[in-house]
C-alpha cells in the first residue's frame, strides 16, 4: 500500500474519532447545578439588664439620667443583675454607690446602698468631710422645718445660770450668742436621711413624698451635719458649753458674703430692758465694793446714795 493511502486512512480515522468524541460531548446532559444554601444561624438568646450610662462615683445619686437598658447574652447574665423593667428602674432611684461603677457595668446589690441602710451617710459624704451629730430640740432645730439636705448656720448660745457678780449682784445673768459655723449641710435628723436625696432621684413619688413630709413634721433629738475635721472639733466643744441652734439658709446663698469676722451678740445688743438708768435727780447708781478684812466682809458703797 502506498504511503499516501496509509496517511489518508490514518487521517480519516483520526477525524472520525474526533467527530465521535465531539458528538458524544454535545449529546451528554449538562451537570446539575450546585446550589449553596445559607444556613440561618440563630442569634444567642439575650436579656436586657440595667447598666450605668456613664462612669459613676460613690455618693452620686441614681436617677433616670444615669441608667440605660443593655442587651446581654443570657449566658453572661450574673446573679444579682437587674432586669430592665420600669419597676426595677424606679427601685434604684435615690440609691447611691459604695464604690465606683464604670459605664456599661450592671447595678448589683453589693454596689448599692439606699437611704436608711448602714453605710448610706458614709457614702454620700463629700471627700475630706466628716459627719457629726449634735443634740437639738424642737426650738433649736427651727421648729422641725429643717430637713436633711438643707444648708444651715450653727449658732451657739450661752446662759451662765447661777453666776452673779459679787460687786453687782442685781445684774442679769450674762447671755451671749455667736454663729460658729456657716453654710453646712444637714445630713440627717435623728436616724432619718431619706430627704437628703434630690427630688429628681426620688422617681415618680418625689412630689407626693415631699408633701407628706412637710405636712407631718417630726421633732428629733439629734441633727447630723457635714463638716470638715476642724469644724467637727469646734462642735464637740460647743455642745458642752451651751445650746446649739440651726438657722436655715436660703437656697443659693453665698457663704462668702458673711464669712467675715465672727460677731458675738450679748444681752445689751438685744434689748435695753436690763440696762441700768440713772435715777431722777441723781448722778447715777452707786457702786458697791466688798472690803475683805481678814474673815470679815464689809460692803462699801460709793457714789450716789453712799452713807
C-alpha positions in Angstrom: 0.0 0.0 0.0 1.2 3.3 -0.9 2.3 5.7 1.8 -0.2 8.4 0.7 -3.0 5.9 1.1 -1.9 5.0 4.6 -1.7 8.6 5.6 -5.1 9.3 4.2 -6.6 6.3 6.0 -5.0 7.4 9.3 -6.3 10.9 8.9 -9.8 9.7 8.2 -9.7 7.5 11.4 -8.5 10.4 13.5 -11.1 12.7 12.1 -13.8 10.1 12.7 -12.7 9.5 16.3 -12.6 13.3 16.9 -16.1 13.7 15.4 -17.4 10.9 17.6 -15.9 12.5 20.7 -17.3 15.8 19.9 -20.7 14.4 19.1 -20.7 12.4 22.4 -19.8 15.6 24.3 -22.6 17.5 22.7 -25.1 14.8 23.4 -24.2 14.5 27.1 -26.6 16.3 29.5 -25.2 19.2 31.4 -24.0 18.6 35.0 -26.5 19.5 37.7 -26.1 23.0 39.2 -24.7 23.1 42.7 -27.0 25.2 44.9 -25.4 26.6 48.0 -27.9 27.1 50.8 -27.2 29.6 53.5 -27.9 28.2 56.9 -29.6 30.7 59.2 -27.7 30.9 62.5 -30.0 31.7 65.4 -28.6 34.6 67.4 -27.9 33.7 71.1 -30.7 34.4 73.5 -30.2 37.8 75.2 -31.8 39.7 78.1 -32.0 43.4 78.8 -30.4 44.5 82.1 -29.9 47.9 83.8 -26.4 49.3 83.4 -24.6 52.6 84.1 -25.0 55.1 81.2 -21.6 56.7 82.2 -19.0 56.4 84.9 -20.4 56.9 88.4 -18.5 57.8 91.6 -19.5 56.9 95.2 -22.0 59.3 96.6 -23.7 60.1 93.3 -27.5 59.6 93.5 -29.1 57.4 90.9 -31.9 58.8 88.7 -33.1 58.1 85.2 -30.2 60.0 83.6 -27.6 57.6 84.8 -29.5 54.4 83.7 -29.7 52.6 80.4 -31.0 49.2 79.2 -28.5 46.9 77.5 -28.8 43.6 75.7 -26.6 40.9 77.3 -26.4 37.2 76.3 -28.3 35.1 78.7 -25.1 33.1 79.5 -23.4 36.4 80.6 -26.1 37.5 83.0 -25.0 37.0 86.5 -27.0 36.5 89.7 -28.0 39.9 91.1 -28.2 41.7 87.7 -31.4 43.7 87.5 -33.7 43.0 84.5 -34.5 46.2 82.6 -38.0 46.9 83.8 -39.7 50.1 84.9 -40.3 48.6 88.4 -36.6 47.8 88.8 -35.7 51.2 87.4 -37.8 53.1 90.0 -36.4 50.9 92.7 -32.9 52.2 92.0 -34.0 55.9 92.3 -32.5 57.6 95.3 -29.8 54.9 96.0 -26.1 55.7 95.8 -22.9 53.7 95.3 -20.5 52.2 97.7 -17.7 52.1 95.1 -17.1 53.5 91.6 -19.1 52.0 88.7 -17.9 52.1 85.1 -20.1 52.8 82.1 -21.8 49.6 81.0 -21.4 47.8 84.3 -24.6 46.4 85.9 -26.1 47.6 89.2 -25.6 44.8 91.7 -26.9 44.7 95.3 -23.4 44.8 96.7 -22.7 48.1 95.0 -25.9 49.9 96.0 -26.8 51.5 99.3 -30.2 53.1 100.0 -31.4 55.7 102.5 -31.8 54.1 105.9 -29.3 51.3 105.2 -25.9 51.1 107.1 -23.2 53.0 105.2 -25.6 55.4 103.4 -24.3 58.5 105.1 -20.7 57.4 104.7 -21.3 57.0 101.0 -22.8 60.5 100.5 -20.1 62.4 102.4 -18.0 64.7 100.3 -14.3 63.9 100.1 -12.5 65.1 103.2 -15.7 65.8 105.2 -17.0 64.3 108.4 -20.5 63.6 109.8 -21.1 64.7 113.4 -24.3 64.5 115.4 -25.2 67.2 117.9 -28.1 67.4 120.4 -31.0 69.6 119.4 -34.7 70.3 120.3 -37.8 71.4 118.5 -36.9 75.1 119.0 -33.2 74.7 118.4 -33.9 72.7 115.1 -36.0 75.6 113.8 -39.3 74.0 114.9 -38.8 71.0 112.7 -38.7 73.0 109.5 -35.1 71.9 108.7 -34.8 68.8 106.6 -31.9 66.6 105.5 -30.2 68.2 102.5 -30.8 71.8 103.7 -27.9 74.2 104.5 -27.8 75.9 107.8 -25.8 78.2 110.1 -25.0 76.9 113.6 -25.4 79.3 116.5 -24.0 78.8 120.0 -26.0 80.5 122.8 -24.6 80.7 126.3 -26.5 81.2 129.6 -24.5 81.2 132.7 -27.2 80.3 135.3 -26.2 80.9 138.9 -23.3 83.2 138.1 -23.8 86.5 139.9 -21.3 89.4 140.1 -20.1 90.0 143.6 -19.8 93.7 143.1 -23.2 93.9 141.2 -25.5 91.2 142.5 -28.5 92.7 140.8 -27.1 92.4 137.3 -28.9 90.0 135.0 -27.1 86.7 134.1 -24.6 87.0 131.3 -26.1 85.9 127.9 -24.4 85.7 124.6 -24.7 84.1 121.2 -22.4 83.6 118.2 -22.6 82.0 114.8 -19.8 79.4 114.9 -20.4 77.6 111.6 -21.9 78.8 108.3 -23.4 77.1 105.3 -23.1 73.5 106.5 -25.2 70.7 105.0 -27.7 68.8 107.1 -27.2 65.0 106.6 -29.9 63.6 108.8 -32.4 64.4 111.5 -32.3 61.6 114.1 -31.9 58.5 112.0 -33.8 59.8 109.0 -31.7 60.8 106.0 -34.1 60.0 103.2 -34.9 63.6 102.4 -31.2 64.2 101.5 -31.9 62.5 98.2 -32.5 65.1 95.4 -36.1 65.3 94.1 -35.1 64.1 90.6 -33.6 61.0 92.1 -36.7 60.0 94.0 -38.7 59.0 91.0 -42.4 59.5 90.4 -43.3 59.6 94.0 -41.0 62.5 94.8 -43.7 65.1 94.8 -46.2 63.2 96.9 -43.5 62.1 99.4 -42.3 65.7 99.8 -45.8 66.9 100.5 -46.3 64.3 103.1 -43.0 65.1 104.8 -43.9 68.8 105.0 -47.3 68.2 106.4 -46.3 65.6 109.1 -43.2 67.2 110.6 -41.4 65.3 113.4 -39.0 66.6 116.0 -35.7 64.9 116.6 -33.2 64.8 119.5 -30.1 64.9 117.2 -29.1 66.6 114.0 -26.2 65.3 111.9 -24.1 67.8 110.0 -21.5 67.5 107.3 -18.4 69.4 108.4 -14.6 69.4 108.0 -12.4 67.9 110.7 -11.7 71.3 112.3 -15.4 72.2 112.4 -16.1 68.8 114.0 -13.7 69.7 116.8 -15.4 73.1 117.3 -18.8 71.5 117.5 -17.6 68.9 120.0 -16.6 71.7 122.4 -19.5 74.0 121.6 -22.2 71.4 122.5 -20.7 71.2 126.1 -20.8 75.0 126.5 -24.4 75.8 125.7 -27.3 75.3 123.3 -26.8 74.8 119.6 -29.3 76.3 117.3 -29.5 75.9 113.5 -30.7 78.7 111.2 -32.0 77.7 107.8 -30.2 79.3 104.8 -31.8 80.4 101.6 -31.0 78.2 98.6 -28.1 79.7 96.7 -26.8 81.9 99.5 -23.1 82.6 99.0 -21.2 82.0 102.2 -18.5 84.4 101.1 -20.9 87.3 101.7 -21.0 86.7 105.5 -17.7 84.9 106.1 -16.1 87.9 107.8 -15.1 88.2 111.4 -17.4 86.4 113.8 -19.6 88.7 115.9 -20.7 87.9 119.4 -24.2 89.2 120.3 -24.7 89.9 124.0 -27.7 90.8 126.1 -27.1 94.5 125.7 -27.1 94.1 121.9 -30.5 92.5 122.0 -32.6 94.6 124.4 -32.3 97.6 126.7 -34.7 96.3 129.3 -31.9 95.3 131.7 -29.8 98.4 131.1 -29.3 100.5 134.3 -30.7 104.0 134.1 -29.8 106.8 136.4 -32.5 107.7 139.0 -34.3 111.0 138.5 -32.3 113.9 140.1 -29.3 111.6 140.8 -25.9 111.3 139.3 -26.3 107.5 138.7 -26.4 104.3 140.6 -24.0 103.8 143.5 -21.1 101.3 143.1 -20.7 98.6 145.7 -17.4 97.0 146.7 -16.9 94.2 149.2 -14.0 95.1 151.5 -12.4 91.9 153.0 -10.8 92.4 156.4 -9.4 89.0 157.4 -12.5 86.8 157.6 -14.9 89.7 157.7 -16.6 91.2 154.7 -17.7 94.8 154.8 -19.7 96.2 151.9 -18.7 99.7 150.9 -20.9 101.9 148.7 -19.5 104.7 146.5 -21.3 107.4 144.6 -25.0 108.5 144.9 -26.7 107.1 148.0 -23.5 106.4 149.8 -23.5 106.9 153.6 
